[in-house]
């Protein structure tokens, strides 16, 4: 039996079956497919009758077999179980990758081996999902339920990947199944919960109103499925100012006084 190539498989666990006239039927179970990995399976079929079945018991090879890429794969269920941030951002899973550090606890920015977070690449089902100006994951906001597998390339990035010197992340989205499955979540932090420890100035403020929804299931059982997710985020961060800075902001311009207006960044 000659070589065969199967591409564009969704991450998951598969059963490989081989049937050729004059040979015993071959079954290879527990073949785990991960995002971005090229796996090679050597299947040897034995001469036998049609009624014979050869059940192969072996571990799935988890090494990249085509290129010298160094990468870490993070399963969707694993990244959803990690208590890494209050905003439940999918990219928080990058903090478990060796060589990756983050600069803040909220709206995290990720640096791989010292490279700037603006030079990162995030591919969602093969499509570039970052800003055209920079590759920060701040511009790739999805609920955690969206993805089934995440791969982070840490070295030996192949030429097919868009140019980027920071983290190179490829993710595969979820798909529906024969059972309905959904999730919902809500994070809330009003401005009133922030402490005021800058008398006469402007304290750092954080407000959060973020909702996540997902639902998947069958359209026709065993044949067609659907999956969708949505995130509605109204999050804001107020810029802190000392008392002299606040007074300078309130200075008189052209005969009228400008009230102090804290700047905000929104996602």
Secondary structure, DSSP 8 states (H G I E B T S, - for coil): -------S--SEEEEEEE--TTB-EEEEEEEEE-TT----------B--TT-EEEE------S-SSS--EEEEEEHHHHHH----TT-BGGGGGGGSTTEEES-SSS--EEETT--GGG-EEEETTEE-S-SS---GGG---BGGGEEEEEEEEE---TTS---SS-EEEEEE----SS-EEEEEEEEE-GGGS---STTSB--EEEEEEEEEEEEEEEETTTEEEEEEEEEE--EEE--B-HHHHHHHT-EETTEE------EEE-
